[in-house]
Amino acid sequence: MTKRSVSIYLTIIFSLLALVAIYYTASFLNRGPDTASFNSQRAYADVITQVAMGSRSSGSSGHVQVREWMRAELQSAGWEVEIHQTERLGQPIYNVIAKRSDESPQIILGAHYDTRLYADNDPDIQNHTLPVPGANDGASGVAVLLELARTLPEGIVPTWLVFFDAEDNGRIDGWDWILGSRAFVDEIDVNPQAVVIVDMIGDADLNIHLEKNSDKALRAEIWNTASELGYGSVFINTEKYSMLDDHTPFLEKGIPAVNIIDFDYEYWHTIADTPEKVSAESLLAVGNTLWHWVVKRTVISE
C-alpha cells in the first residue's frame, strides 16, 4: 500500500469515527428521560402527597414523615441516601443527601423540604399563627428532584440530590433563613462544579427570571437549555430579584450556583399555598430542563 493510500485510508477511518461520535452525542442529548419522559403527573402527585402530611416544619410529625417518605422514594429509584444530622441556633437539622456512588459530586441539585412555621404573610391576621401548607414553597422543588431521581439515566456525571432542611423560618425568634444549606456547606467537604437550587417552581403561572446573585455562566447554560426545549416563555432572560436562598452559602464559598425561583407568587407564606395553585406543566418545564442540562453536562465532560 502506498503512502497516499495509507493517508486516504486513515482519513476515511477518522471521518467515520467522527461521525459515530457526533451520532452518539446527538442521540444522547435528544433522547427523552428514562421511562419515556419526565413524568409531570407523577411529580404533581408528589406535591399532593407532601401537603397531605401537614406541616413539615422542624419538630412536626410531618417533618419526620416526609423525610422517611423521601428516603423510600429515592432508594426505590436506586439512590443511596444519607442523613446529614446537625444543628444550628439550637435547632435540629436533617439534610437528606441522595447519591449513586461515593464519588464527589460534580453537580448538586437542591431543594428545601421544610415548610414555614407560620403563615405570617396571609391577608387574614387570624391565620398568622397557622402553618404554611407549602405546596409551591417546598413541595414543588422536592417533587422535581424526586422525579429526576427516577428518570436521570445511569452514567451521568457524579450528581447529588440534596433536600435541605430549615430553609424557611427567617424572621422568627430562635431561627434564621437557610440554616440547613449553611450547615451543609460548613460541614460537608465537597467542591462541585455546579449547584442548582429549585424553589417555588410549581406556580401555575410560572415566570422564572434570572436571579441576580446566581453564577452568570451557569444560569446562561440552563436558560439556553430551556429555550431549546421550548420553555423560553417560562425561563425569562431578564434579571429581577436578588434572593437569599439555599444557593447563597455555595456562592459565598466560591462555588458556582444558581437559584431557579419564581418569587412572584401571591400565596407565599399564606395558608393558600395549596396544590391547586401548582401545575404539572410548570413542574415539567423545570424538571425537563434540568434533565437535559445534566445530560448535556455529561456529554461535554466525556
Contacts in CASP RR format, 6 or more apart in sequence:
PFRMAT RR
TARGET T0000
AUTHOR 0000-0000-0000
METHOD contacts of the structure
MODEL  1
MTKRSVSIYLTIIFSLLALVAIYYTASFLNRGPDTASFNSQRAYADVITQ
VAMGSRSSGSSGHVQVREWMRAELQSAGWEVEIHQTERLGQPIYNVIAKR
SDESPQIILGAHYDTRLYADNDPDIQNHTLPVPGANDGASGVAVLLELAR
TLPEGIVPTWLVFFDAEDNGRIDGWDWILGSRAFVDEIDVNPQAVVIVDM
IGDADLNIHLEKNSDKALRAEIWNTASELGYGSVFINTEKYSMLDDHTPF
LEKGIPAVNIIDFDYEYWHTIADTPEKVSAESLLAVGNTLWHWVVKRTVI
SE
1 9 0 8 1.000
25 299 0 8 1.000
28 295 0 8 1.000
28 298 0 8 1.000
28 299 0 8 1.000
29 292 0 8 1.000
29 295 0 8 1.000
29 296 0 8 1.000
29 299 0 8 1.000
32 291 0 8 1.000
33 151 0 8 1.000
33 152 0 8 1.000
33 153 0 8 1.000
33 288 0 8 1.000
33 291 0 8 1.000
34 150 0 8 1.000
34 151 0 8 1.000
34 152 0 8 1.000
34 153 0 8 1.000
35 150 0 8 1.000
35 151 0 8 1.000
37 151 0 8 1.000
37 288 0 8 1.000
38 147 0 8 1.000
38 148 0 8 1.000
38 151 0 8 1.000
38 284 0 8 1.000
38 287 0 8 1.000
38 288 0 8 1.000
38 291 0 8 1.000
39 147 0 8 1.000
39 150 0 8 1.000
39 151 0 8 1.000
40 147 0 8 1.000
40 280 0 8 1.000
40 281 0 8 1.000
40 283 0 8 1.000
40 284 0 8 1.000
41 280 0 8 1.000
42 147 0 8 1.000
42 150 0 8 1.000
43 143 0 8 1.000
43 144 0 8 1.000
43 146 0 8 1.000
43 147 0 8 1.000
43 280 0 8 1.000
43 283 0 8 1.000
43 284 0 8 1.000
43 287 0 8 1.000
44 143 0 8 1.000
44 275 0 8 1.000
44 278 0 8 1.000
44 279 0 8 1.000
44 280 0 8 1.000
44 283 0 8 1.000
46 73 0 8 1.000
46 139 0 8 1.000
46 142 0 8 1.000
46 143 0 8 1.000
46 146 0 8 1.000
46 147 0 8 1.000
47 135 0 8 1.000
47 139 0 8 1.000
47 140 0 8 1.000
47 143 0 8 1.000
47 202 0 8 1.000
47 275 0 8 1.000
47 278 0 8 1.000
47 283 0 8 1.000
48 275 0 8 1.000
49 69 0 8 1.000
50 56 0 8 1.000
50 66 0 8 1.000
50 69 0 8 1.000
50 113 0 8 1.000
50 134 0 8 1.000
50 135 0 8 1.000
50 138 0 8 1.000
50 139 0 8 1.000
50 142 0 8 1.000
50 143 0 8 1.000
51 133 0 8 1.000
51 134 0 8 1.000
51 135 0 8 1.000
51 139 0 8 1.000
51 274 0 8 1.000
51 275 0 8 1.000
53 62 0 8 1.000
53 65 0 8 1.000
53 66 0 8 1.000
53 69 0 8 1.000
54 60 0 8 1.000
54 62 0 8 1.000
54 115 0 8 1.000
54 131 0 8 1.000
54 133 0 8 1.000
55 62 0 8 1.000
55 63 0 8 1.000
55 115 0 8 1.000
55 117 0 8 1.000
55 131 0 8 1.000
55 132 0 8 1.000
56 62 0 8 1.000
56 63 0 8 1.000
56 65 0 8 1.000
56 66 0 8 1.000
56 113 0 8 1.000
56 114 0 8 1.000
56 115 0 8 1.000
56 134 0 8 1.000
56 138 0 8 1.000
57 63 0 8 1.000
57 114 0 8 1.000
57 115 0 8 1.000
57 116 0 8 1.000
57 117 0 8 1.000
57 131 0 8 1.000
57 168 0 8 1.000
57 169 0 8 1.000
58 91 0 8 1.000
58 92 0 8 1.000
58 93 0 8 1.000
58 114 0 8 1.000
58 165 0 8 1.000
58 166 0 8 1.000
58 169 0 8 1.000
59 92 0 8 1.000
60 131 0 8 1.000
63 94 0 8 1.000
63 114 0 8 1.000
66 113 0 8 1.000
66 142 0 8 1.000
67 83 0 8 1.000
67 94 0 8 1.000
67 96 0 8 1.000
67 113 0 8 1.000
70 81 0 8 1.000
70 96 0 8 1.000
70 113 0 8 1.000
70 142 0 8 1.000
70 146 0 8 1.000
70 163 0 8 1.000
71 81 0 8 1.000
71 83 0 8 1.000
71 96 0 8 1.000
73 146 0 8 1.000
73 149 0 8 1.000
73 150 0 8 1.000
74 81 0 8 1.000
74 96 0 8 1.000
74 98 0 8 1.000
74 146 0 8 1.000
74 149 0 8 1.000
74 161 0 8 1.000
75 81 0 8 1.000
77 146 0 8 1.000
77 149 0 8 1.000
77 150 0 8 1.000
78 100 0 8 1.000
78 149 0 8 1.000
79 98 0 8 1.000
79 99 0 8 1.000
79 100 0 8 1.000
79 149 0 8 1.000
79 161 0 8 1.000
80 98 0 8 1.000
80 99 0 8 1.000
80 100 0 8 1.000
80 101 0 8 1.000
81 96 0 8 1.000
81 97 0 8 1.000
81 98 0 8 1.000
82 96 0 8 1.000
82 97 0 8 1.000
82 99 0 8 1.000
83 94 0 8 1.000
83 95 0 8 1.000
83 96 0 8 1.000
83 97 0 8 1.000
84 93 0 8 1.000
84 94 0 8 1.000
84 95 0 8 1.000
84 96 0 8 1.000
84 97 0 8 1.000
84 183 0 8 1.000
84 184 0 8 1.000
84 187 0 8 1.000
84 188 0 8 1.000
85 92 0 8 1.000
85 93 0 8 1.000
85 94 0 8 1.000
86 92 0 8 1.000
86 93 0 8 1.000
86 95 0 8 1.000
86 180 0 8 1.000
86 183 0 8 1.000
86 187 0 8 1.000
87 93 0 8 1.000
87 183 0 8 1.000
88 166 0 8 1.000
88 176 0 8 1.000
88 179 0 8 1.000
88 180 0 8 1.000
88 182 0 8 1.000
88 183 0 8 1.000
89 174 0 8 1.000
89 175 0 8 1.000
89 176 0 8 1.000
89 179 0 8 1.000
90 174 0 8 1.000
91 166 0 8 1.000
91 174 0 8 1.000
91 175 0 8 1.000
91 179 0 8 1.000
93 165 0 8 1.000
93 166 0 8 1.000
93 179 0 8 1.000
93 180 0 8 1.000
93 183 0 8 1.000
94 165 0 8 1.000
95 162 0 8 1.000
95 163 0 8 1.000
95 164 0 8 1.000
95 165 0 8 1.000
95 180 0 8 1.000
95 181 0 8 1.000
95 183 0 8 1.000
95 184 0 8 1.000
96 113 0 8 1.000
96 162 0 8 1.000
96 163 0 8 1.000
96 165 0 8 1.000
97 160 0 8 1.000
97 161 0 8 1.000
97 162 0 8 1.000
97 163 0 8 1.000
97 188 0 8 1.000
98 149 0 8 1.000
98 160 0 8 1.000
98 161 0 8 1.000
98 162 0 8 1.000
98 163 0 8 1.000
99 105 0 8 1.000
99 158 0 8 1.000
99 159 0 8 1.000
99 160 0 8 1.000
99 161 0 8 1.000
100 154 0 8 1.000
100 158 0 8 1.000
100 159 0 8 1.000
101 158 0 8 1.000
103 158 0 8 1.000
104 158 0 8 1.000
104 190 0 8 1.000
104 191 0 8 1.000
104 192 0 8 1.000
105 158 0 8 1.000
105 159 0 8 1.000
105 160 0 8 1.000
105 190 0 8 1.000
105 192 0 8 1.000
106 157 0 8 1.000
106 158 0 8 1.000
106 159 0 8 1.000
106 192 0 8 1.000
106 193 0 8 1.000
106 194 0 8 1.000
106 297 0 8 1.000
106 301 0 8 1.000
107 157 0 8 1.000
107 158 0 8 1.000
107 159 0 8 1.000
107 160 0 8 1.000
107 192 0 8 1.000
107 193 0 8 1.000
107 194 0 8 1.000
107 195 0 8 1.000
107 196 0 8 1.000
107 294 0 8 1.000
107 297 0 8 1.000
108 159 0 8 1.000
108 160 0 8 1.000
108 161 0 8 1.000
108 162 0 8 1.000
108 190 0 8 1.000
108 192 0 8 1.000
108 194 0 8 1.000
108 195 0 8 1.000
108 196 0 8 1.000
108 250 0 8 1.000
109 145 0 8 1.000
109 148 0 8 1.000
109 159 0 8 1.000
109 160 0 8 1.000
109 161 0 8 1.000
109 162 0 8 1.000
109 195 0 8 1.000
109 196 0 8 1.000
109 198 0 8 1.000
109 290 0 8 1.000
109 294 0 8 1.000
110 141 0 8 1.000
110 145 0 8 1.000
110 161 0 8 1.000
110 162 0 8 1.000
110 163 0 8 1.000
110 164 0 8 1.000
110 195 0 8 1.000
110 196 0 8 1.000
110 197 0 8 1.000
110 198 0 8 1.000
110 246 0 8 1.000
111 138 0 8 1.000
111 141 0 8 1.000
111 142 0 8 1.000
111 144 0 8 1.000
111 145 0 8 1.000
111 163 0 8 1.000
111 164 0 8 1.000
111 197 0 8 1.000
111 198 0 8 1.000
111 199 0 8 1.000
111 246 0 8 1.000
112 138 0 8 1.000
112 141 0 8 1.000
112 163 0 8 1.000
112 164 0 8 1.000
112 165 0 8 1.000
112 166 0 8 1.000
112 167 0 8 1.000
112 168 0 8 1.000
112 180 0 8 1.000
112 181 0 8 1.000
112 199 0 8 1.000
112 246 0 8 1.000
113 138 0 8 1.000
113 142 0 8 1.000
113 163 0 8 1.000
113 164 0 8 1.000
113 165 0 8 1.000
114 138 0 8 1.000
114 164 0 8 1.000
114 165 0 8 1.000
114 166 0 8 1.000
114 167 0 8 1.000
114 168 0 8 1.000
114 169 0 8 1.000
115 131 0 8 1.000
115 132 0 8 1.000
115 133 0 8 1.000
115 134 0 8 1.000
115 137 0 8 1.000
115 138 0 8 1.000
115 168 0 8 1.000
116 131 0 8 1.000
116 132 0 8 1.000
116 134 0 8 1.000
116 137 0 8 1.000
116 168 0 8 1.000
116 169 0 8 1.000
116 269 0 8 1.000
117 131 0 8 1.000
117 132 0 8 1.000
117 169 0 8 1.000
117 172 0 8 1.000
117 175 0 8 1.000
118 128 0 8 1.000
118 129 0 8 1.000
118 130 0 8 1.000
118 131 0 8 1.000
118 132 0 8 1.000
118 172 0 8 1.000
118 269 0 8 1.000
119 127 0 8 1.000
119 128 0 8 1.000
119 130 0 8 1.000
119 131 0 8 1.000
119 132 0 8 1.000
119 269 0 8 1.000
119 270 0 8 1.000
119 271 0 8 1.000
120 128 0 8 1.000
120 171 0 8 1.000
120 269 0 8 1.000
121 268 0 8 1.000
121 269 0 8 1.000
121 270 0 8 1.000
122 128 0 8 1.000
122 130 0 8 1.000
122 269 0 8 1.000
122 270 0 8 1.000
122 271 0 8 1.000
122 272 0 8 1.000
123 270 0 8 1.000
127 270 0 8 1.000
127 271 0 8 1.000
130 271 0 8 1.000
132 168 0 8 1.000
132 269 0 8 1.000
132 270 0 8 1.000
132 271 0 8 1.000
132 273 0 8 1.000
133 271 0 8 1.000
133 273 0 8 1.000
133 274 0 8 1.000
134 273 0 8 1.000
134 274 0 8 1.000
135 273 0 8 1.000
135 274 0 8 1.000
135 275 0 8 1.000
135 277 0 8 1.000
135 278 0 8 1.000
136 200 0 8 1.000
136 201 0 8 1.000
136 202 0 8 1.000
136 203 0 8 1.000
136 265 0 8 1.000
136 267 0 8 1.000
136 268 0 8 1.000
136 273 0 8 1.000
136 277 0 8 1.000
136 278 0 8 1.000
137 168 0 8 1.000
137 199 0 8 1.000
137 200 0 8 1.000
137 265 0 8 1.000
137 268 0 8 1.000
137 269 0 8 1.000
137 273 0 8 1.000
138 168 0 8 1.000
138 199 0 8 1.000
138 200 0 8 1.000
139 275 0 8 1.000
139 278 0 8 1.000
140 198 0 8 1.000
140 200 0 8 1.000
140 201 0 8 1.000
140 202 0 8 1.000
140 203 0 8 1.000
140 278 0 8 1.000
140 282 0 8 1.000
140 283 0 8 1.000
141 198 0 8 1.000
141 199 0 8 1.000
141 201 0 8 1.000
141 202 0 8 1.000
141 286 0 8 1.000
142 163 0 8 1.000
143 283 0 8 1.000
144 198 0 8 1.000
144 201 0 8 1.000
144 283 0 8 1.000
144 286 0 8 1.000
144 287 0 8 1.000
144 290 0 8 1.000
145 161 0 8 1.000
145 163 0 8 1.000
145 198 0 8 1.000
147 283 0 8 1.000
147 287 0 8 1.000
148 161 0 8 1.000
148 287 0 8 1.000
148 290 0 8 1.000
148 291 0 8 1.000
148 294 0 8 1.000
149 161 0 8 1.000
151 291 0 8 1.000
152 159 0 8 1.000
152 291 0 8 1.000
152 294 0 8 1.000
152 295 0 8 1.000
153 295 0 8 1.000
155 298 0 8 1.000
156 294 0 8 1.000
156 295 0 8 1.000
156 297 0 8 1.000
156 298 0 8 1.000
157 294 0 8 1.000
157 297 0 8 1.000
157 298 0 8 1.000
157 301 0 8 1.000
159 294 0 8 1.000
160 190 0 8 1.000
160 192 0 8 1.000
162 184 0 8 1.000
164 178 0 8 1.000
164 180 0 8 1.000
164 181 0 8 1.000
164 184 0 8 1.000
164 246 0 8 1.000
165 179 0 8 1.000
165 180 0 8 1.000
166 175 0 8 1.000
166 178 0 8 1.000
166 179 0 8 1.000
166 180 0 8 1.000
166 183 0 8 1.000
167 177 0 8 1.000
167 178 0 8 1.000
167 179 0 8 1.000
167 180 0 8 1.000
167 181 0 8 1.000
167 199 0 8 1.000
167 245 0 8 1.000
167 246 0 8 1.000
168 177 0 8 1.000
169 175 0 8 1.000
169 176 0 8 1.000
169 177 0 8 1.000
169 179 0 8 1.000
170 176 0 8 1.000
170 177 0 8 1.000
177 244 0 8 1.000
178 244 0 8 1.000
178 245 0 8 1.000
178 246 0 8 1.000
178 248 0 8 1.000
178 249 0 8 1.000
180 246 0 8 1.000
181 197 0 8 1.000
181 246 0 8 1.000
181 247 0 8 1.000
181 248 0 8 1.000
181 249 0 8 1.000
181 250 0 8 1.000
182 249 0 8 1.000
184 249 0 8 1.000
185 249 0 8 1.000
185 250 0 8 1.000
185 252 0 8 1.000
185 253 0 8 1.000
186 249 0 8 1.000
191 255 0 8 1.000
192 255 0 8 1.000
193 256 0 8 1.000
194 215 0 8 1.000
194 218 0 8 1.000
194 256 0 8 1.000
194 257 0 8 1.000
194 258 0 8 1.000
194 297 0 8 1.000
195 247 0 8 1.000
195 250 0 8 1.000
195 255 0 8 1.000
195 256 0 8 1.000
195 257 0 8 1.000
195 258 0 8 1.000
196 218 0 8 1.000
196 222 0 8 1.000
196 247 0 8 1.000
196 257 0 8 1.000
196 258 0 8 1.000
196 260 0 8 1.000
196 290 0 8 1.000
196 293 0 8 1.000
197 245 0 8 1.000
197 246 0 8 1.000
197 247 0 8 1.000
197 257 0 8 1.000
197 258 0 8 1.000
197 259 0 8 1.000
197 260 0 8 1.000
197 261 0 8 1.000
198 260 0 8 1.000
198 261 0 8 1.000
198 286 0 8 1.000
198 290 0 8 1.000
199 245 0 8 1.000
199 246 0 8 1.000
199 259 0 8 1.000
199 260 0 8 1.000
199 261 0 8 1.000
200 261 0 8 1.000
200 262 0 8 1.000
200 263 0 8 1.000
200 265 0 8 1.000
200 268 0 8 1.000
201 208 0 8 1.000
201 260 0 8 1.000
201 261 0 8 1.000
201 262 0 8 1.000
201 282 0 8 1.000
201 283 0 8 1.000
201 286 0 8 1.000
202 262 0 8 1.000
202 278 0 8 1.000
202 279 0 8 1.000
202 282 0 8 1.000
202 283 0 8 1.000
202 286 0 8 1.000
203 262 0 8 1.000
203 264 0 8 1.000
203 265 0 8 1.000
203 277 0 8 1.000
203 278 0 8 1.000
203 279 0 8 1.000
203 282 0 8 1.000
204 277 0 8 1.000
204 278 0 8 1.000
204 279 0 8 1.000
204 281 0 8 1.000
204 282 0 8 1.000
206 234 0 8 1.000
206 262 0 8 1.000
206 279 0 8 1.000
206 281 0 8 1.000
206 282 0 8 1.000
206 285 0 8 1.000
206 286 0 8 1.000
207 234 0 8 1.000
207 236 0 8 1.000
207 262 0 8 1.000
207 264 0 8 1.000
208 234 0 8 1.000
208 235 0 8 1.000
208 236 0 8 1.000
208 260 0 8 1.000
208 261 0 8 1.000
208 262 0 8 1.000
208 286 0 8 1.000
209 236 0 8 1.000
209 238 0 8 1.000
209 239 0 8 1.000
209 240 0 8 1.000
209 241 0 8 1.000
209 262 0 8 1.000
210 219 0 8 1.000
210 223 0 8 1.000
210 236 0 8 1.000
210 237 0 8 1.000
210 238 0 8 1.000
210 239 0 8 1.000
210 240 0 8 1.000
211 219 0 8 1.000
211 239 0 8 1.000
211 240 0 8 1.000
211 241 0 8 1.000
211 242 0 8 1.000
211 243 0 8 1.000
211 245 0 8 1.000
211 247 0 8 1.000
211 258 0 8 1.000
211 259 0 8 1.000
211 260 0 8 1.000
211 261 0 8 1.000
212 239 0 8 1.000
212 240 0 8 1.000
212 241 0 8 1.000
212 242 0 8 1.000
212 243 0 8 1.000
213 242 0 8 1.000
213 243 0 8 1.000
213 247 0 8 1.000
213 248 0 8 1.000
213 251 0 8 1.000
213 259 0 8 1.000
214 247 0 8 1.000
214 251 0 8 1.000
214 257 0 8 1.000
214 258 0 8 1.000
214 259 0 8 1.000
215 251 0 8 1.000
215 256 0 8 1.000
215 257 0 8 1.000
215 258 0 8 1.000
217 256 0 8 1.000
218 256 0 8 1.000
218 257 0 8 1.000
218 258 0 8 1.000
219 258 0 8 1.000
221 293 0 8 1.000
221 296 0 8 1.000
222 235 0 8 1.000
222 258 0 8 1.000
222 260 0 8 1.000
222 289 0 8 1.000
222 290 0 8 1.000
222 293 0 8 1.000
223 232 0 8 1.000
223 235 0 8 1.000
223 237 0 8 1.000
225 289 0 8 1.000
225 292 0 8 1.000
225 293 0 8 1.000
225 296 0 8 1.000
226 232 0 8 1.000
226 234 0 8 1.000
226 235 0 8 1.000
226 285 0 8 1.000
226 289 0 8 1.000
227 235 0 8 1.000
227 237 0 8 1.000
228 292 0 8 1.000
229 288 0 8 1.000
229 289 0 8 1.000
229 292 0 8 1.000
231 285 0 8 1.000
231 288 0 8 1.000
231 289 0 8 1.000
234 282 0 8 1.000
234 285 0 8 1.000
234 286 0 8 1.000
235 285 0 8 1.000
235 289 0 8 1.000
240 263 0 8 1.000
241 261 0 8 1.000
241 263 0 8 1.000
243 259 0 8 1.000
243 261 0 8 1.000
243 263 0 8 1.000
245 259 0 8 1.000
245 261 0 8 1.000
246 259 0 8 1.000
247 257 0 8 1.000
247 258 0 8 1.000
247 259 0 8 1.000
248 257 0 8 1.000
250 256 0 8 1.000
250 257 0 8 1.000
251 257 0 8 1.000
260 286 0 8 1.000
265 273 0 8 1.000
265 277 0 8 1.000
267 273 0 8 1.000
267 274 0 8 1.000
267 277 0 8 1.000
END
